[in-house]
Amino acid sequence: MSLLLETDKLSYAYHGSAPCLSGASLALEEGERVGLVGDNGVGKSTFLQVLVGLYKSHDGRITAFGQDFVTEEDFIQLRRRVGLVFQDPDDQLFCPTVKEDIAFGPLNLGYSRAEADAIVEETLALLNLSHLKERVTHRLSGGQKRLVALATVIAMKPDILLLDEPTNDLDEKTRIRLIEILLSLPQAMIIVSHDRAFREKVVTRTVKMENGQIF
């Protein structure tokens, strides 16, 4: 296996608060699905957002695909290859319909409308969501929104997936389908999840965040 992404002693604190990341280091290799666990509020979601530059680390280093990422211009390029699925799908979905939400990423990557439409069809079929293609996104159920949010990221064909509590709001049938999907995907993953049974089926190893560090 080859190293895809590595963080070295990342630190981050929200304004006026104690640091939630204080020397957080993690390495992700090709083919791994790493489960990240820890108590509520320890900084797991923050860590994922720091990885893709949505928050800027106060200290430490982020290296991916053989290069360091420091500036916003760097992270714009990184976000083309590292896809983050937010804990709240309403933070990710903003277009009127499902097909438009899924097409948005490919179009911004430079694909033609015809190519983006083909990617939409392919992604919907992969996730068994073709019946939702024309639906108004904000009228979907919580579980449907969560799968569509995943679809918007998969459509961009990233090398790494970052998933924040992906089983929230899912009924058992959809949860089983999500497990099947994740096991079939080639991407390396970092998965934040309190769902132990889910993790036992999906992740290849588990690390814990505590006191701002990862063990």
LONU-826093 format. One record per atom (N, C-alpha, C): y, z, x. Coordinates in pm, whole numbers, padded with zeros to 5 digits, always signed. Atoms other than C-alpha are relative to their C-alpha. Example, Ala and Ser with C-alpha at 12.3 -4.5 7.8 and 13.67 -1.06 7.14 Angstrom:
% residues 2
-00119+00000+00089
-00450+00780+01230
+00120+00000+00090
-00119-00006-00082
-00106+00714+01367
+00109+00073-00077
% end
This chain:
% residues 215
-00120+00000+00084
+00000+00000+00000
+00125+00000+00087
-00125+00003-00074
+00355-00065+00109
+00106+00084-00073
-00105-00085+00055
+00658+00160+00057
+00104-00086-00072
-00099+00074+00077
+00887+00032-00219
+00134+00071-00004
-00122-00076+00019
+01140+00310-00264
-00016+00137+00062
+00004-00133-00060
+01227+00629-00079
+00137+00065-00012
-00124-00078-00002
+01488+00899-00128
-00014+00109+00105
+00001-00102-00105
+01582+01138+00148
+00114+00099-00026
-00092-00113+00015
+01752+01468+00060
+00122-00034-00085
-00109+00029+00091
+01958+01351-00235
+00058+00129-00057
-00066-00113+00064
+02213+01594-00374
+00097-00052-00105
-00094+00037+00106
+02415+01582-00693
+00032+00124-00083
-00043-00108+00088
+02616+01827-00902
+00100-00056-00100
-00100+00034+00099
+02803+01776-01228
+00125+00086+00025
-00126-00068-00029
+03168+01877-01211
-00001+00143-00056
-00008-00138+00040
+03203+02252-01221
-00134+00071-00014
+00133-00058+00015
+02828+02314-01212
-00069+00010+00135
+00082-00010-00120
+02576+02420-00952
-00080-00129+00019
+00075+00124-00024
+02385+02132-00786
-00132-00003-00080
+00130+00017+00066
+02096+01999-00996
-00097-00074+00094
+00081+00058-00108
+01972+01794-00698
+00050+00060+00130
-00038-00065-00125
+01967+01969-00364
-00107-00026+00106
+00101+00038-00099
+01761+01780-00107
-00123-00062-00063
+00113+00060+00072
+01545+01577-00347
-00051-00123+00075
+00061+00109-00077
+01309+01351-00151
-00129-00045-00069
+00119+00055+00063
+01042+01119-00292
-00026-00139+00055
+00039+00135-00042
+00851+00812-00176
-00089-00062-00106
+00079+00075+00099
+00707+00550-00414
-00059-00122+00068
+00068+00113-00062
+00449+00304-00289
-00046-00100-00106
+00046+00107+00088
+00333-00023-00438
-00124+00044-00077
+00115-00032+00084
+00094+00029-00730
-00006+00143-00051
+00001-00139+00045
+00178+00397-00778
+00068+00015-00136
-00068-00047+00122
+00265+00557-01112
+00015+00151+00016
-00025-00140-00036
+00422+00888-01016
+00057+00074-00120
-00052-00086+00106
+00466+01158-01280
+00093+00104+00059
-00098-00099-00045
+00777+01374-01233
+00014+00106-00108
-00003-00108+00098
+00758+01712-01407
+00096+00109+00046
-00089-00111-00030
+00971+02024-01421
+00060+00054-00128
-00059-00062+00118
+01148+02257-01661
+00117-00083-00053
-00117+00065+00058
+01415+02130-01898
+00125+00037+00079
-00128-00025-00064
+01752+02093-01729
-00002+00010+00151
+00004-00014-00147
+01630+02089-01368
+00056-00123+00072
-00061+00117-00065
+01767+01739-01302
-00088-00123+00006
+00092+00115-00008
+01479+01497-01365
+00068-00129-00047
-00069+00119+00050
+01683+01255-01577
+00114-00039+00094
-00107+00027-00096
+01975+01288-01337
-00055-00072+00122
+00062+00063-00117
+01744+01198-01049
-00025-00149-00025
+00026+00141+00030
+01640+00873-01221
+00131-00079-00002
-00127+00072+00008
+02002+00781-01286
+00068-00012+00136
-00050+00011-00136
+02101+00857-00927
-00073-00112+00074
+00079+00103-00069
+01819+00626-00811
+00057-00140-00020
-00053+00134+00027
+01984+00326-00976
+00152-00004+00006
-00143+00001-00025
+02340+00428-00893
+00089+00025-00120
-00085-00034+00115
+02458+00534-01239
+00079+00127+00029
-00072-00111-00063
+02551+00861-01069
-00012-00019+00150
+00004+00018-00145
+02638+00855-00701
-00036+00131+00069
+00043-00118-00074
+02455+01100-00478
+00111+00049+00092
-00101-00057-00089
+02686+01338-00291
-00046-00003+00145
+00055-00001-00136
+02455+01330+00008
-00140-00059-00007
+00135+00054-00005
+02125+01181+00123
-00001-00152+00001
+00017+00144-00016
+01987+00830+00134
-00100-00054-00101
+00092+00073+00087
+01824+00583-00105
-00034-00131+00069
+00049+00122-00064
+01613+00309+00052
-00101-00067-00093
+00095+00074+00083
+01432+00038-00143
-00015-00140+00054
+00030+00136-00043
+01263-00286-00049
+00055-00028+00140
-00036+00017-00140
+01352-00227+00315
+00147+00010+00032
-00142-00012-00031
+01726-00165+00281
+00059+00124-00067
-00070-00115+00057
+01965+00124+00213
+00096-00049-00108
-00092+00032+00110
+02172+00128-00106
+00107+00108-00005
-00110-00095-00013
+02516+00287-00084
+00112-00033-00100
-00117+00037+00080
+02793+00095-00264
-00043-00044-00140
+00029+00049+00135
+02821-00007-00629
-00053-00143+00004
+00051+00137-00014
+02769-00368-00520
-00147+00001+00038
+00142-00015-00036
+02443-00259-00358
-00084+00032-00123
+00079-00047+00113
+02328-00084-00674
-00008-00103-00112
+00010+00110+00097
+02411-00382-00894
-00121-00086+00032
+00116+00077-00042
+02153-00572-00692
-00129+00080-00020
+00120-00083+00018
+01909-00280-00703
-00044+00003-00145
+00034-00008+00142
+01928-00263-01083
-00063-00128-00052
+00074+00121+00036
+01797-00618-01093
-00150+00016+00026
+00140-00015-00039
+01472-00492-00941
-00061+00134-00041
+00046-00132+00044
+01450-00134-01068
+00052+00023-00141
-00039-00013+00140
+01450-00093-01446
-00015+00141-00052
+00001-00136+00054
+01541+00239-01610
-00005-00006-00153
+00008-00016+00145
+01428+00317-01965
+00049+00142-00032
-00063-00129+00027
+01655+00597-02090
-00082+00085-00096
+00067-00091+00091
+01530+00904-02271
+00040-00027-00145
-00049+00031+00134
+01745+00813-02573
+00019-00151-00011
-00011+00147+00008
+01693+00447-02671
+00134-00047-00053
-00130+00042+00048
+02030+00443-02846
+00100-00019+00113
-00084+00023-00117
+02183+00456-02498
-00026-00137+00062
+00044+00125-00062
+02006+00127-02418
+00017-00121-00091
+00000+00110+00097
+02024-00080-02735
+00137-00012-00064
-00137+00016+00049
+02359-00226-02839
+00025-00134-00067
-00017+00131+00063
+02303-00581-02968
-00041+00008-00148
+00029-00008+00144
+02275-00661-03341
-00149-00006-00034
+00141+00017+00034
+01909-00767-03337
-00089+00024+00121
+00097-00026-00106
+01595-00698-03136
-00004-00115+00099
+00011+00113-00093
+01574-01050-02993
+00122-00011+00089
-00120+00007-00081
+01935-01035-02876
+00002+00110+00105
+00008-00108-00098
+01881-00698-02709
-00091-00038+00116
+00096+00034-00105
+01579-00829-02519
+00049-00119+00084
-00050+00117-00072
+01749-01158-02425
+00118+00033+00090
-00124-00032-00072
+02060-00983-02291
-00022+00006+00151
+00026-00015-00143
+01910-00889-01952
-00030-00132+00069
+00029+00129-00062
+01752-01227-01871
+00121-00094+00006
-00119+00086-00002
+02071-01411-01970
+00096+00043+00110
-00091-00049-00105
+02273-01188-01735
-00058-00019+00139
+00061+00032-00129
+02024-01262-01459
+00010-00149+00033
-00021+00141-00026
+02109-01631-01493
-00100-00094-00063
+00092+00089+00070
+01825-01761-01707
+00074-00078-00108
-00058+00079+00108
+01910-02038-01952
-00037+00063-00134
+00033-00051+00133
+01907-01967-02326
-00146-00030-00035
+00138+00035+00031
+01576-02152-02359
-00097+00087+00080
+00085-00085-00084
+01425-01955-02069
+00001+00144-00052
-00010-00137+00052
+01555-01627-02211
-00077+00014-00131
+00074-00005+00125
+01412-01709-02553
-00151+00006+00025
+00142-00003-00035
+01074-01775-02393
-00042+00138+00052
+00028-00135-00050
+01092-01440-02212
-00005+00099-00115
+00001-00087+00118
+01175-01269-02543
-00134-00010-00071
+00127+00020+00069
+00868-01421-02708
-00116+00062+00079
+00106-00053-00086
+00646-01329-02413
-00001+00152+00000
-00010-00146-00006
+00774-00972-02397
-00038+00064-00133
+00036-00052+00132
+00746-00913-02771
-00151-00007-00022
+00145+00014+00016
+00390-01043-02767
-00074+00104+00084
+00064-00097-00088
+00300-00819-02472
-00001+00139-00062
-00013-00134+00056
+00422-00510-02656
-00041+00006-00147
+00042+00006+00141
+00288-00622-02995
+00116+00032-00094
-00121-00026+00077
+00642-00622-03134
+00058-00127-00062
-00054+00127+00049
+00678-00983-03249
+00054+00010-00142
-00044-00016+00139
+00719-00868-03609
+00139+00062-00010
-00133-00061+00001
+01041-00691-03509
+00109-00093+00051
-00091+00090-00072
+01206-00992-03349
+00136-00015-00069
-00125+00026+00072
+01469-01052-03620
+00061+00126-00061
-00048-00123+00062
+01516-00688-03718
+00133+00046+00059
-00124-00062-00046
+01852-00513-03696
-00038+00125+00080
+00049-00102-00091
+01808-00279-03401
+00028+00141-00049
-00035-00138+00035
+01992+00027-03534
-00073+00049-00125
+00077-00041+00119
+01771+00027-03847
-00148+00026+00032
+00138-00026-00038
+01448+00068-03652
-00029+00150+00001
+00038-00140-00016
+01253+00392-03643
+00019+00043+00145
-00016-00050-00137
+01282+00616-03337
-00105-00056+00094
+00107+00054-00083
+00945+00501-03206
+00016-00149+00027
-00023+00143-00019
+01026+00134-03262
+00113-00024+00099
-00110+00014-00095
+01356+00173-03080
-00047+00026+00143
+00048-00034-00133
+01175+00332-02787
-00077-00117+00061
+00076+00114-00052
+00937+00036-02751
+00090-00121+00025
-00094+00111-00023
+01220-00215-02788
+00081+00026+00127
-00071-00033-00123
+01412-00031-02515
-00086-00032+00122
+00092+00037-00108
+01105-00068-02293
-00005-00152+00016
+00005+00147-00004
+01092-00437-02385
+00122-00058+00070
-00120+00054-00062
+01453-00490-02276
-00007+00011+00152
+00013-00018-00145
+01364-00360-01930
-00110-00090+00056
+00110+00084-00046
+01030-00540-01895
+00043-00146+00004
-00046+00139+00005
+01205-00867-01989
+00074-00041+00127
-00072+00030-00124
+01405-00842-01665
-00093-00010+00120
+00105+00017-00102
+01079-00848-01467
+00030+00081+00127
-00031-00082-00117
+01163-00554-01238
-00125+00026+00085
+00109-00039-00089
+00951-00445-00943
-00040+00146-00020
+00023-00143+00021
+00982-00075-01035
+00051+00036-00138
-00043-00054+00128
+01000+00099-01373
+00025+00149+00013
-00031-00141+00010
+01168+00435-01425
+00001+00035-00149
+00017-00031+00141
+01065+00591-01757
+00032+00147-00025
-00043-00137+00028
+01233+00900-01903
-00054+00042-00138
+00065-00050+00121
+01012+01077-02162
-00039-00115-00094
+00030+00120+00078
+00859+00750-02289
-00079+00024-00127
+00080-00023+00121
+00634+00913-02554
+00077+00073-00109
-00078-00064+00105
+00915+01086-02745
+00007-00088-00124
-00013+00068+00130
+00917+00989-03116
-00113-00098-00030
+00108+00095+00025
+00592+00791-03090
-00111+00064-00082
+00118-00047+00070
+00314+00829-03344
-00121-00026+00089
+00116+00006-00089
-00038+00849-03205
-00046-00143+00026
+00042+00140-00019
-00121+00481-03261
+00090-00070+00102
-00094+00063-00091
+00194+00367-03081
-00011+00060+00139
+00017-00067-00129
+00142+00623-02807
-00119-00058+00075
+00119+00060-00062
-00206+00483-02740
+00033-00141+00049
-00039+00135-00039
-00060+00132-02733
+00088+00003+00124
-00086-00011-00118
+00206+00243-02484
-00083+00027+00125
+00087-00028-00114
-00062+00386-02256
-00070-00128+00047
+00067+00126-00035
-00251+00055-02268
+00097-00094+00070
-00100+00089-00059
+00069-00136-02189
+00031+00042+00144
-00039-00047-00134
+00167+00080-01892
-00113-00018+00100
+00113+00018-00091
-00182+00066-01744
-00021-00147+00035
+00019+00143-00025
-00174-00314-01768
+00110-00061+00085
-00115+00055-00072
+00162-00359-01596
-00017+00013+00151
+00016-00006-00145
+00180-00436-01224
+00104+00086+00071
-00111-00070-00066
+00501-00243-01156
-00039+00141+00044
+00001-00141-00037
+00517+00081-00963
+00093+00074-00096
-00077-00075+00100
+00660+00358-01183
+00026+00142+00046
-00026-00143-00001
+00827+00696-01180
+00019+00039-00146
+00003-00034+00142
+00762+00863-01515
+00031+00148-00018
-00033-00137+00039
+00939+01177-01636
-00064+00025-00135
+00067-00026+00128
+00722+01329-01908
-00052+00143-00006
+00059-00131+00028
+00638+01666-02057
-00139-00014-00065
+00125+00027+00072
+00337+01504-02227
-00117-00001+00099
+00104-00013-00102
+00049+01627-02014
-00117-00096-00026
+00113+00088+00031
-00224+01432-02196
+00035-00145+00033
-00047+00134-00035
-00019+01114-02155
-00004-00020+00151
-00003+00011-00145
+00034+01181-01785
-00140-00011+00058
+00136+00001-00053
-00335+01244-01728
-00065-00138-00013
+00056+00133+00019
-00412+00896-01857
+00072-00108+00081
-00083+00107-00056
-00130+00707-01686
+00032+00017+00148
-00055-00013-00135
-00003+00856-01362
-00111+00007+00105
+00094-00007-00112
-00172+00827-01025
+00018+00125+00083
-00023-00131-00061
-00014+01144-00889
+00121+00063-00067
-00107-00074+00065
+00226+01413-01008
+00077+00082+00103
-00086-00084-00084
+00521+01577-00832
+00087+00085-00092
-00077-00095+00081
+00737+01865-00951
+00140+00018+00057
-00136-00029-00040
+01111+01915-00944
+00031+00147-00030
-00033-00141+00013
+01225+02271-00887
+00108+00035+00101
-00110-00040-00087
+01546+02419-00745
+00063-00120+00070
-00067+00118-00053
+01685+02069-00692
-00081-00082+00098
+00084+00072-00094
+01394+01954-00477
-00128-00048-00068
+00124+00057+00054
+01071+01761-00532
-00114+00035+00091
+00115-00046-00077
+00735+01896-00424
-00127-00072-00044
% end
